[in-house]
Amino acid sequence: MKNDFPLFKTNPDLVYLDSAATSQKPQIVIDAVSDFYIKKYANIQRGIYDLSQNATEMVENTREKIADFIGAKDASEIIFTSGTTESLNMVAFCWAKKFLKKGDIIVLTEMEHHANIVPWHQVKKEIDVELKFLPLTKDYRLDYQVLDSQLRENDKKRLKLISFTHTSNVLGIINPLDEMIPYFKKLNPEVKICIDAAQSVPHMPIDVSSLDCDFLAFSSHKMLGPSGVGVLYAKKELLEAMDPFLFGGMMIKKVTKEDATWAAIPDKFEGGTQNLEGVIGLGAAIDYLQKIGFKNMQKNEKELIRYAREMFENKKNVTIFGPQSENERIGVFSFAIGTIHPHDTAEILNRLHIAVRTGHHCAQPLMEVLGVVGTARASLYLYNTKEDIDRLSDGIDEVKKVFNI
């Protein structure tokens, strides 16, 4: 599959193990963006000329494609954003700030990315809501059922939002949405569920209708598409009740000197000129993923996970953080080599043309729970091979050799 990705042709010695940060792009996506610029580029909606009309149709066709891809009932429930971060901020500032009040409870988890923590800090500062964090067990699972004992009956009435990641960008664990969402709804049928799906949508099929989540956010660039494009899914009735995030062109119905009224959804939330070429590229990425099929992707990924796990387990003085079973995780391995600083590990691996991530991975509260300042992280995707893992294995041996451990 590497043959579909030009970067690997121009960098044949590269072992790219940082797809949890951003994925590489297949030629079909690059061609879609290039073709749009060369042959089809125009702004959308307002033009009555052919180029504009055709560009509008391409963007709206992609919206329909995304709705089908994640099981949304209506394409108007798909809002284009700049990425998962903006999507989650939109939930915080367009929904929470309008509908929550002092004393309401928002529940997060200890494994969240900063993008699903910091916006809620701001809501807390402005509205004085209460933030609670679901803890991790010793085997890296979410102890979500502890919430029942943490909340008194009156607290359950104040429980308004639970926002959590589907798949941890550090631990790789897949949280069981089909168990968690019904549990939370049982505590309070009115509670809203917001899912950070940045790491899960690229790896597995998602059906928002069957899950019955209220919000779901993900990014194009982690699923083979261009950067600068993301998606917020929200139930139609919520979007219609929410206020917009950005104000200006494209999102208005009427403007006078005194006031303005908003366009219907999804236009109400897409102020200004969107990243049109990015949207087109995301559509091409979805076509590519669907052609391969998640069933084939997951079969291959599980085999690589088993192979990588065995490699890590056979290394002395190497610790991995996250569940063992390939059925509970994606191919994200955060690891530590003895007491070596992860930046030193990454630098030595880089000399061997192996690209891994280091640091706190925008998850400092989780690092505190794990008792480390940071980790090295190797993350796999559909273009990785067992040979890549063998190269990583040799690289880890070289790190240990340099530090004499």
C-alpha distance (Angstrom), angle and dihedral (degrees) to the residues before:
residue distance angle dihedral
M1 . . .
K2 3.81 . .
N3 3.80 87.5 .
D4 3.81 88.2 72.8
F5 3.82 91.1 60.6
P6 3.82 116.9 74.3
L7 3.81 93.6 -159.9
F8 3.80 90.7 68.1
K9 3.79 91.2 50.5
T10 3.80 91.7 53.6
N11 3.83 92.0 40.6
P12 3.82 103.0 37.1
D13 3.79 94.3 165.0
L14 3.81 94.8 51.8
V15 3.79 121.4 114.6
Y16 3.79 103.5 -163.3
L17 3.80 111.7 -159.8
D18 3.81 101.8 158.9
S19 3.79 104.0 87.2
A20 3.81 92.4 126.5
A21 3.81 85.1 67.9
T22 3.80 94.9 42.9
S23 3.78 135.5 -28.3
Q24 3.76 128.9 -126.9
K25 3.81 119.4 -109.3
P26 3.81 126.5 -114.9
Q27 3.79 119.7 -135.0
I28 3.81 90.9 -108.0
V29 3.81 90.5 63.4
I30 3.79 93.7 45.0
D31 3.81 90.0 49.1
A32 3.81 92.3 49.2
V33 3.82 91.8 54.1
S34 3.79 93.1 42.8
D35 3.80 93.0 47.0
F36 3.80 91.0 50.4
Y37 3.80 91.1 52.6
I38 3.80 95.0 44.2
K39 3.80 101.2 41.0
K40 3.78 113.0 10.3
Y41 3.81 112.4 27.9
A42 3.80 119.8 137.7
N43 3.77 136.8 122.6
I44 3.77 116.2 -89.7
Q45 3.80 139.9 -118.4
R46 3.80 101.7 8.2
G47 3.79 101.4 61.9
I48 3.80 121.2 86.4
Y49 3.81 92.3 -166.7
D50 3.79 120.6 101.2
L51 3.81 98.4 -105.8
S52 3.80 92.0 54.5
Q53 3.78 93.9 43.6
N54 3.80 91.7 49.7
A55 3.82 92.8 46.6
T56 3.81 89.8 50.5
E57 3.78 90.3 51.4
M58 3.81 91.7 49.7
V59 3.81 92.6 51.9
E60 3.80 93.5 46.3
N61 3.80 91.0 46.5
T62 3.81 87.7 55.4
R63 3.81 89.7 50.8
E64 3.82 88.7 53.8
K65 3.81 89.8 47.2
I66 3.81 91.8 52.8
A67 3.80 92.2 47.5
D68 3.80 89.4 54.0
F69 3.82 91.3 43.5
I70 3.82 93.3 58.8
G71 3.82 98.6 30.2
A72 3.81 98.7 -108.9
K73 3.79 114.8 164.8
D74 3.80 95.7 -138.2
A75 3.81 132.3 26.1
S76 3.82 89.4 -136.4
E77 3.82 86.4 70.8
I78 3.82 88.8 68.9
I79 3.81 114.9 89.1
F80 3.80 120.8 -173.1
T81 3.81 114.4 -134.8
S82 3.80 136.2 162.9
G83 3.81 92.4 -96.8
T84 3.79 145.9 -53.3
T85 3.80 91.4 -57.1
E86 3.81 93.8 58.3
S87 3.80 90.6 42.6
L88 3.81 92.2 55.9
N89 3.78 91.4 43.9
M90 3.78 88.0 53.0
V91 3.81 90.4 57.1
A92 3.80 89.8 49.4
F93 3.78 98.0 46.0
C94 3.81 102.4 30.5
W95 3.79 99.7 38.9
A96 3.81 111.8 16.5
K97 3.80 97.4 43.8
K98 3.80 90.2 50.2
F99 3.78 101.2 43.3
L100 3.81 107.7 26.6
K101 3.78 125.1 81.1
K102 3.78 138.6 -167.0
G103 3.79 112.5 -58.5
D104 3.80 96.6 21.0
I105 3.81 114.6 135.3
I106 3.82 126.8 -122.5
V107 3.80 117.4 -172.7
L108 3.81 122.7 -153.2
T109 3.81 131.0 163.2
E110 3.79 137.1 -117.0
M111 3.80 91.4 -114.1
E112 3.81 98.0 59.9
H113 3.79 126.4 130.8
H114 3.80 112.3 -120.8
A115 3.82 88.7 -107.1
N116 3.81 87.3 68.5
I117 3.79 95.2 44.8
V118 3.79 109.9 39.0
P119 3.84 96.8 55.6
W120 3.80 89.0 54.8
H121 3.80 90.3 49.9
Q122 3.80 86.8 59.5
V123 3.79 92.3 48.4
K124 3.80 88.7 50.8
K125 3.81 91.4 51.4
E126 3.79 93.0 49.8
I127 3.80 101.9 38.2
D128 3.82 103.1 19.8
V129 3.79 95.4 -125.1
E130 3.79 119.6 165.4
L131 3.81 119.5 -109.2
K132 3.80 121.5 -152.8
F133 3.81 127.0 -177.0
L134 3.79 124.5 -147.9
P135 3.84 108.8 -134.1
L136 3.80 130.4 -129.6
T137 3.77 124.3 -118.2
K138 3.81 121.4 -130.8
D139 3.81 89.7 -97.0
Y140 3.84 91.2 55.9
R141 3.80 97.6 -104.1
L142 3.78 124.9 132.4
D143 3.78 112.2 -103.3
Y144 3.79 89.6 -146.9
Q145 3.81 96.6 154.8
V146 3.81 89.7 66.2
L147 3.79 86.0 78.9
D148 3.80 91.6 78.2
S149 3.80 91.8 59.9
Q150 3.80 92.5 42.2
L151 3.80 94.0 56.8
R152 3.77 126.3 67.7
E153 3.81 117.5 -148.6
N154 3.79 91.1 -96.1
D155 3.82 89.8 48.3
K156 3.80 90.4 55.9
K157 3.79 89.2 59.3
R158 3.82 88.4 54.0
L159 3.81 91.9 50.4
K160 3.82 102.4 109.7
L161 3.81 108.4 155.9
I162 3.80 139.3 19.7
S163 3.80 112.8 -169.1
F164 3.79 119.1 -178.5
T165 3.76 144.4 146.8
H166 3.78 121.0 -95.5
T167 3.80 91.7 -151.3
S168 3.80 126.0 16.6
N169 3.79 116.1 -121.1
V170 3.82 88.4 -149.4
L171 3.80 106.2 36.5
G172 3.80 98.9 29.7
I173 3.81 89.5 -138.9
I174 3.81 118.4 149.5
N175 3.79 110.4 -137.3
P176 3.84 112.1 -139.4
L177 3.80 100.9 -114.2
D178 3.80 93.2 175.5
E179 3.83 88.2 61.8
M180 3.78 100.6 34.3
I181 3.80 101.2 49.2
P182 3.85 95.8 53.2
Y183 3.82 88.7 46.1
F184 3.79 91.9 53.4
K185 3.80 93.0 44.2
K186 3.80 89.1 52.5
L187 3.81 89.9 56.6
N188 3.79 89.5 53.3
P189 3.83 121.0 -4.3
E190 3.82 89.4 -155.9
V191 3.81 96.5 55.7
K192 3.80 115.2 117.8
I193 3.81 120.3 -131.6
C194 3.81 120.6 -146.8
I195 3.82 119.0 -172.5
D196 3.81 126.2 -160.1
A197 3.80 98.6 -150.3
A198 3.80 98.3 169.3
Q199 3.81 92.1 119.8
S200 3.80 99.2 34.0
V201 3.81 105.9 48.3
P202 3.85 91.5 63.6
H203 3.82 91.7 54.0
M204 3.79 109.9 35.4
P205 3.80 144.1 21.8
I206 3.80 115.6 -88.6
D207 3.81 126.3 -163.3
V208 3.78 110.8 -171.6
S209 3.80 93.1 -175.2
S210 3.79 95.0 57.3
L211 3.82 91.7 41.0
D212 3.81 90.4 50.6
C213 3.80 93.4 -145.4
D214 3.79 117.1 159.8
F215 3.82 99.0 -145.9
L216 3.80 132.7 19.1
A217 3.82 127.0 -179.7
F218 3.80 132.2 -167.8
S219 3.82 142.9 153.9
S220 3.78 133.9 -121.1
H221 3.80 97.2 -142.2
K222 3.82 94.1 62.4
M223 3.82 91.7 55.5
L224 3.83 100.4 51.2
G225 3.81 95.1 -84.2
P226 3.82 130.6 114.2
S227 3.79 122.8 -74.8
G228 3.78 121.6 -109.0
V229 3.81 94.7 51.2
G230 3.78 129.2 97.8
V231 3.77 140.3 157.5
L232 3.76 134.2 -128.2
Y233 3.77 114.7 -166.0
A234 3.79 115.3 -165.5
K235 3.77 132.8 163.8
K236 3.78 111.3 -92.3
E237 3.79 95.9 -118.7
L238 3.80 90.6 53.7
L239 3.80 93.7 50.1
E240 3.78 91.4 48.9
A241 3.81 90.6 53.3
M242 3.81 96.2 44.0
D243 3.80 125.6 89.7
P244 3.81 119.7 -124.4
F245 3.78 123.9 -96.4
L246 3.83 99.8 -146.1
F247 3.79 126.8 38.5
G248 3.79 127.8 -152.7
G249 3.75 137.3 59.5
M250 3.80 126.5 10.8
M251 3.81 95.4 17.0
I252 3.80 99.1 73.3
K253 3.77 134.6 90.3
K254 3.79 97.2 -168.4
V255 3.79 136.2 -5.1
T256 3.79 126.9 -163.9
K257 3.79 131.2 170.7
E258 3.79 88.2 -94.9
D259 3.79 106.0 40.4
A260 3.79 149.0 -18.9
T261 3.79 137.9 -129.4
W262 3.77 125.5 -148.4
A263 3.77 131.3 -115.0
A264 3.78 120.9 -117.0
I265 3.80 120.3 -86.5
P266 2.97 133.2 -49.2
D267 3.83 91.5 22.0
K268 3.83 91.4 55.1
F269 3.82 89.7 71.2
E270 3.80 99.7 40.6
G271 3.79 104.0 75.7
G272 3.79 117.7 174.6
T273 3.78 128.0 6.5
Q274 3.78 111.0 -34.8
N275 3.81 127.2 -138.2
L276 3.79 89.7 -90.3
E277 3.80 97.2 174.1
G278 3.79 89.2 48.6
V279 3.79 91.5 53.3
I280 3.81 90.0 50.6
G281 3.81 89.9 49.4
L282 3.81 91.1 49.8
G283 3.79 88.8 54.4
A284 3.80 89.7 53.4
A285 3.82 90.5 48.6
I286 3.80 90.3 54.1
D287 3.81 89.7 50.3
Y288 3.80 89.3 52.6
L289 3.81 94.0 48.5
Q290 3.79 92.5 47.3
K291 3.80 91.7 49.1
I292 3.81 90.1 55.4
G293 3.80 92.7 39.8
F294 3.79 128.3 -139.1
K295 3.78 90.6 -111.1
N296 3.80 90.8 62.5
M297 3.80 92.6 40.5
Q298 3.80 93.6 51.7
K299 3.79 92.9 46.6
N300 3.79 90.1 53.7
E301 3.81 93.5 43.2
K302 3.80 93.5 51.2
E303 3.78 90.0 52.3
L304 3.81 90.4 51.2
I305 3.81 91.1 46.6
R306 3.81 91.1 53.9
Y307 3.78 90.6 47.4
A308 3.81 93.1 48.0
R309 3.80 93.5 44.8
E310 3.80 91.4 53.4
M311 3.79 89.5 48.7
F312 3.81 92.5 52.5
E313 3.81 93.0 44.0
N314 3.80 91.2 54.6
K315 3.80 92.3 54.6
K316 3.79 116.7 93.5
N317 3.80 116.7 -136.6
V318 3.82 91.6 16.9
T319 3.81 120.3 120.1
I320 3.79 125.2 -167.6
F321 3.79 123.0 -162.2
G322 3.79 118.0 -142.8
P323 3.81 142.9 45.4
Q324 3.78 121.2 -41.1
S325 3.80 101.8 -140.9
E326 3.79 118.0 89.3
N327 3.82 87.7 -144.2
E328 3.80 91.5 64.7
R329 3.77 100.6 45.6
I330 3.76 148.5 41.4
G331 3.80 122.7 -128.2
V332 3.80 97.1 -77.6
F333 3.81 115.1 123.9
S334 3.79 120.2 -176.9
F335 3.78 108.9 -169.9
A336 3.78 144.9 170.4
I337 3.80 128.7 -151.0
G338 3.78 107.3 -146.5
T339 3.79 108.7 -65.8
I340 3.80 94.0 -36.7
H341 3.79 112.7 135.2
P342 3.83 109.3 -109.3
H343 3.82 91.1 -127.1
D344 3.79 89.7 59.5
T345 3.79 89.8 49.2
A346 3.79 91.5 51.1
E347 3.80 93.6 47.1
I348 3.79 92.9 54.6
L349 3.80 91.0 45.7
N350 3.79 89.2 49.7
R351 3.81 90.1 57.5
L352 3.81 85.3 59.4
H353 3.85 90.8 49.7
I354 3.80 92.9 -107.6
A355 3.81 113.7 137.8
V356 3.81 116.7 -152.9
R357 3.79 133.0 155.1
T358 3.80 124.5 -113.3
G359 3.78 137.4 -172.4
H360 3.78 132.7 46.6
H361 3.82 93.6 -40.5
C362 3.82 91.6 -134.5
A363 3.81 88.4 -64.7
Q364 3.80 105.8 102.7
P365 3.84 95.7 152.9
L366 3.81 88.4 55.8
M367 3.81 91.4 49.1
E368 3.80 88.2 54.6
V369 3.81 90.2 52.4
L370 3.81 90.4 49.1
G371 3.78 90.8 48.3
V372 3.79 96.4 -124.5
V373 3.81 135.4 108.5
G374 3.79 91.2 -135.5
T375 3.77 145.5 -36.9
A376 3.76 141.4 -134.8
R377 3.80 111.1 -109.6
A378 3.80 129.9 -156.9
S379 3.80 113.0 -170.2
L380 3.78 124.9 -172.2
Y381 3.78 133.1 -150.8
L382 3.78 138.5 174.8
Y383 3.83 94.7 -72.5
N384 3.81 94.9 55.9
T385 3.80 123.3 102.3
K386 3.79 140.7 -166.7
E387 3.79 86.8 -101.6
D388 3.82 88.4 62.2
I389 3.79 89.5 54.0
D390 3.81 90.3 48.1
R391 3.81 88.6 53.8
L392 3.80 89.9 50.3
S393 3.79 89.2 50.3
D394 3.79 90.9 53.7
G395 3.79 89.1 46.1
I396 3.79 92.4 54.2
D397 3.79 89.2 50.6
E398 3.81 88.7 52.8
V399 3.81 91.1 51.1
K400 3.80 90.1 51.8
K401 3.78 90.5 47.6
V402 3.82 93.2 51.3
F403 3.83 90.9 50.4
N404 3.80 93.5 38.1
I405 3.78 97.3 -125.4
